[in-house]
């Protein structure tokens, strides 16, 4: 069951991410934005599978809700046409594909050596039993995450306050940037 | 069968690679920005997976902060793009090669 859901969400996330970047049918930015919404929702499904329930809700609220609405507003505000279809620079496309492919292969092989089946076989059976006990414990419910965030001795109270100031600064900055200059 | 940590990390790596490809190949500022968001989300998936399989909630707290900072970053970045568009009437990186406004 969980494996099937994982396959669905992971496949949907990767597929719609590909359609964000390279859509063969449309080069309209609105299409890309809507496929990005699909990706965000699939990622939040992955978060649910990982027992991170609060983050799944926040992902949908903040990304699929606020951020993507902002994106769509700006796309429509700028009134970007599909435009003269510019010729893709084939050299840069090939170089980009090569660089990204190489990076991904390095990443994949490092995962395989660290967490792959071969690496797990080397570890003792008692070790895996311990890991499973730890797995059962972590549930990212709102209560658990709040306690981790705000506990006095091990918490993240100072970063939390700094982030609140950051949001205030961002808000003031955005108002200043998007104001029409008086002439 | 329950998915393993390496499967989650693989999905995260694939999403990151796609986002990076978008930043390198695409020429539209807004799509480059969306690809950046994709890369941030890929990192989030890896962090949550690590937090789940290591039995430690700190990874999820980190993701909470990343989402907050990303929201602020999106707001400022899009405001910059709008301000730039007002001056130059374009959102293609090829037309934005000079520092002079």
Interface residues (C-beta under 8 A of the other chain):
Chain A: X2 X3 X6 X10 X13 X14 X17 X18 X20 X21 X22 X29 X32 X33 X36 X39 X40 X43 X46 X47 X49 X50 X51 X52 X54 X55 X58 X59 X62 X63 X66 X67 X70 X71 X74 X75 X77 X78 X80 X83 X86 X88 X92 X93 X95 X96 X97 X99 X100 X101 X103 X104 X107 X108 X111 X112 X115 X116 X131 X134 X135 X137 X138 X140 X144 X145 X148 X149 X156 X159 X163 X166 X167 X169 X170 X171 X173 X174 X177 X178
Chain B: X1 X2 X3 X4 X5 X6 X7 X8 X9 X10 X11 X13 X14 X15 X16 X17 X18 X19 X20 X21 X22 X24 X25 X26 X27 X28 X30 X31 X33 X34 X35 X37 X38 X41 X44 X45 X48 X49 X51 X52 X53 X54 X55 X56 X57 X58 X60 X61 X63 X64 X65 X67 X68 X69 X70 X71 X72 X73 X74 X75 X76 X78 X79 X80 X81 X82 X83 X85 X91 X92 X94
